[in-house]
């Protein structure tokens, strides 16, 4: 029962942070859960919570969308997430997460030192961002941070940014969660109980994040996202 309570509190915190940044709950939950359960089990549990988190973003921030951007990220992300989820079932200990962490730190520092520089706002950028975010979502469960790094290029209004991130994430998470289950990953009884409680708790966390974002001026939003990208990069680089 203690494990259920800890997971519920972790879900609440991760949902609030993940919604506010657009990265999703995985960025916070995966490293913690992986200390106690096998990585495929952690990926399945957090993947389901993350999927519902995507739904809450779509419902709470439905103020605008760019279908060209969504399809560019989403279609490439679906294919890449299936591949990443497949690899996660067989390949453990790949150091790609450290490489990703180092890249994100360099990327954020460079952006802050060169504020006028940005990747081109093209379909190619969206497709490449979808491929990378889908691959890392399926493989390590942290695709939201990669997606956030690419979405910041398009300088979207904060409501559109989170809605777009949520809808793209929904496409990717349905694919990878299905692949985890198809590959034989299952949750034990305590984790299933925690999951049942965690789903409505994740909605409360997303709602809290929405209220906080309503008070954050748009001009500070990109700085806010950049700060969290840097912290995620540090965590990925030094997480053993």
C-alpha positions as CSV (number, residue, x, y, z in Angstrom):
1,X,0.0,0.0,0.0
2,X,3.0,2.3,0.7
3,X,4.1,1.8,-2.9
4,X,0.7,2.8,-4.2
5,X,0.7,6.0,-2.1
6,X,4.2,6.9,-3.3
7,X,3.3,6.4,-6.9
8,X,0.1,8.5,-6.6
9,X,2.1,11.4,-5.1
10,X,4.8,11.0,-7.8
11,X,2.0,11.0,-10.5
12,X,0.6,14.2,-9.1
13,X,3.9,16.1,-9.1
14,X,4.9,14.7,-12.5
15,X,1.6,15.5,-14.1
16,X,1.7,19.1,-12.9
17,X,5.3,19.6,-14.1
18,X,4.8,17.6,-17.3
19,X,1.7,19.6,-18.3
20,X,3.2,23.0,-17.6
21,X,6.3,22.2,-19.7
22,X,4.5,20.2,-22.4
23,X,7.0,17.3,-21.8
24,X,4.6,14.9,-20.2
25,X,4.9,12.9,-17.0
26,X,7.6,10.5,-18.2
27,X,10.5,12.9,-17.8
28,X,9.9,13.0,-14.1
29,X,8.6,9.5,-13.4
30,X,10.7,7.2,-15.5
31,X,14.0,7.8,-13.6
32,X,12.4,7.3,-10.2
33,X,10.4,4.1,-11.2
34,X,13.3,2.6,-13.0
35,X,15.1,2.4,-9.6
36,X,12.5,-0.1,-8.3
37,X,11.0,-2.0,-11.2
38,X,12.4,-3.2,-14.6
39,X,12.6,-0.5,-17.2
40,X,9.9,-2.2,-19.5
41,X,7.5,-2.2,-16.6
42,X,8.2,1.4,-15.7
43,X,7.7,2.3,-19.4
44,X,4.3,0.6,-19.5
45,X,3.0,2.2,-16.2
46,X,4.2,5.7,-17.0
47,X,3.2,5.3,-20.7
48,X,-0.5,4.8,-19.7
49,X,-0.3,7.7,-17.2
50,X,1.3,9.8,-19.9
51,X,-1.3,8.8,-22.5
52,X,-4.1,10.1,-20.2
53,X,-2.0,13.2,-19.5
54,X,-2.0,13.9,-23.3
55,X,-5.8,13.6,-23.2
56,X,-6.0,16.2,-20.3
57,X,-3.8,18.6,-22.3
58,X,-6.0,18.3,-25.3
59,X,-9.2,18.9,-23.2
60,X,-7.8,21.7,-21.1
61,X,-5.9,23.7,-23.7
62,X,-8.1,23.3,-26.8
63,X,-7.6,26.9,-28.1
64,X,-5.8,26.4,-31.4
65,X,-4.0,23.9,-33.5
66,X,-1.8,23.7,-36.6
67,X,-2.7,20.5,-38.5
68,X,0.4,20.6,-40.8
69,X,2.6,20.8,-37.7
70,X,0.7,18.1,-35.9
71,X,0.8,15.7,-38.8
72,X,4.5,16.4,-39.5
73,X,5.4,15.5,-35.9
74,X,2.7,12.9,-35.4
75,X,3.1,10.6,-38.4
76,X,6.9,10.4,-38.2
77,X,6.6,10.0,-34.4
78,X,4.2,7.1,-34.6
79,X,6.6,5.0,-36.8
80,X,9.6,6.0,-34.7
81,X,7.9,5.3,-31.3
82,X,7.0,1.7,-32.5
83,X,10.6,1.2,-33.4
84,X,11.8,2.6,-30.1
85,X,9.3,0.6,-28.1
86,X,10.5,-2.6,-29.9
87,X,14.1,-1.8,-29.1
88,X,13.3,-1.2,-25.4
89,X,12.2,-4.8,-25.0
90,X,15.5,-6.2,-26.1
91,X,18.2,-3.5,-25.7
92,X,19.0,-2.3,-22.2
93,X,21.8,0.1,-21.1
94,X,22.2,1.9,-24.4
95,X,24.0,5.2,-23.7
96,X,21.9,7.2,-26.0
97,X,20.1,8.9,-23.1
98,X,23.4,10.4,-22.0
99,X,24.1,11.7,-25.5
100,X,20.6,13.1,-25.6
101,X,21.1,14.8,-22.2
102,X,24.4,16.4,-23.4
103,X,22.8,17.6,-26.6
104,X,19.9,19.2,-24.8
105,X,22.2,21.1,-22.4
106,X,24.4,22.4,-25.3
107,X,21.2,23.3,-27.3
108,X,19.6,25.3,-24.5
109,X,22.9,27.1,-23.6
110,X,23.4,28.0,-27.3
111,X,19.9,29.3,-27.6
112,X,20.3,31.6,-24.5
113,X,23.7,32.9,-25.9
114,X,22.3,33.3,-29.4
115,X,18.6,34.3,-28.9
116,X,18.1,35.2,-32.5
117,X,19.1,31.8,-33.8
118,X,16.5,29.1,-34.4
119,X,16.0,26.0,-36.6
120,X,14.1,26.7,-39.7
121,X,10.3,26.6,-39.3
122,X,9.7,24.0,-42.0
123,X,7.9,20.7,-42.5
124,X,11.4,19.0,-42.5
125,X,12.1,20.3,-39.0
126,X,8.7,19.0,-37.8
127,X,9.2,15.5,-39.3
128,X,12.7,15.2,-37.9
129,X,11.5,16.4,-34.5
130,X,8.7,13.7,-34.7
131,X,11.2,11.0,-35.5
132,X,13.5,11.8,-32.6
133,X,10.8,12.4,-30.1
134,X,9.0,9.2,-31.1
135,X,12.2,7.1,-31.0
136,X,13.2,8.4,-27.5
137,X,9.6,8.1,-26.2
138,X,9.4,4.4,-27.2
139,X,13.0,3.6,-26.1
140,X,13.3,5.6,-22.9
141,X,9.9,7.3,-22.3
142,X,11.3,10.8,-22.5
143,X,10.3,11.9,-26.0
144,X,8.3,14.9,-24.6
145,X,11.5,16.8,-23.8
146,X,12.8,16.3,-27.4
147,X,9.5,17.3,-28.8
148,X,9.5,20.4,-26.6
149,X,13.0,21.4,-27.9
150,X,11.7,21.3,-31.5
151,X,8.3,22.9,-30.8
152,X,10.0,25.9,-29.2
153,X,11.4,26.6,-32.7
154,X,7.9,27.5,-33.9
155,X,7.4,30.0,-31.1
156,X,3.7,29.0,-30.5
157,X,1.4,30.7,-28.0
158,X,1.6,28.7,-24.8
159,X,-2.0,27.3,-25.1
160,X,-1.3,26.1,-28.7
161,X,2.1,24.8,-27.7
162,X,0.7,22.5,-24.9
163,X,-2.4,21.5,-27.0
164,X,-0.1,20.6,-30.0
165,X,2.4,18.7,-27.7
166,X,-0.5,16.8,-26.1
167,X,-2.1,15.7,-29.4
168,X,1.2,14.7,-30.9
169,X,2.1,12.8,-27.7
170,X,-1.3,11.0,-27.8
171,X,-0.5,9.6,-31.3
172,X,2.9,8.4,-30.1
173,X,1.8,7.0,-26.7
174,X,-1.0,4.9,-28.1
175,X,1.5,3.3,-30.4
176,X,4.2,2.6,-27.8
177,X,1.9,1.4,-25.0
178,X,0.3,-1.0,-27.5
179,X,3.8,-2.3,-28.4
180,X,4.8,-2.8,-24.8
181,X,1.7,-4.9,-24.1
182,X,2.1,-6.8,-27.4
183,X,5.7,-7.5,-26.4
184,X,4.5,-9.2,-23.2
185,X,5.0,-6.5,-20.5
186,X,2.5,-6.6,-17.7
187,X,1.8,-4.8,-14.4
188,X,1.6,-6.5,-11.0
189,X,-1.4,-6.0,-8.8
190,X,0.1,-3.1,-6.7
191,X,1.0,-1.3,-9.9
192,X,-2.5,-1.8,-11.4
193,X,-4.1,-0.4,-8.2
194,X,-1.7,2.6,-8.3
195,X,-2.6,3.1,-12.0
196,X,-6.3,3.1,-11.3
197,X,-5.8,5.9,-8.7
198,X,-3.1,7.6,-10.7
199,X,-5.2,8.4,-13.8
200,X,-7.7,10.8,-12.1
201,X,-4.8,12.2,-10.0
202,X,-3.0,13.0,-13.2
203,X,-6.0,15.1,-14.3
204,X,-5.8,17.2,-11.1
205,X,-2.1,17.8,-11.7
206,X,-2.8,18.9,-15.2
207,X,-5.5,21.3,-14.0
208,X,-3.2,22.8,-11.4
209,X,-0.6,23.4,-14.2
210,X,-3.2,25.1,-16.3
211,X,-4.1,27.5,-13.6
212,X,-0.4,28.3,-13.1
213,X,0.2,28.8,-16.8
214,X,-2.8,31.2,-17.1
215,X,-0.8,33.6,-14.9
216,X,2.5,33.2,-16.8
217,X,3.1,35.9,-19.4
218,X,3.7,34.6,-22.9
219,X,7.0,36.5,-23.2
220,X,8.4,34.4,-20.3
221,X,7.1,31.1,-21.5
222,X,10.0,30.2,-23.8
223,X,12.5,31.0,-21.0
224,X,10.4,28.8,-18.7
225,X,10.5,25.9,-21.2
226,X,14.2,26.4,-21.8
227,X,15.0,26.2,-18.1
228,X,13.2,22.8,-17.8
229,X,14.9,21.5,-21.0
230,X,18.2,22.3,-19.4
231,X,17.3,20.5,-16.1
232,X,16.0,17.4,-18.1
233,X,19.3,17.4,-20.0
234,X,21.3,17.4,-16.8
235,X,19.2,14.6,-15.4
236,X,19.6,12.4,-18.6
237,X,23.3,13.1,-18.7
238,X,24.1,12.1,-15.1
239,X,21.3,9.6,-14.4
240,X,23.1,6.3,-13.9
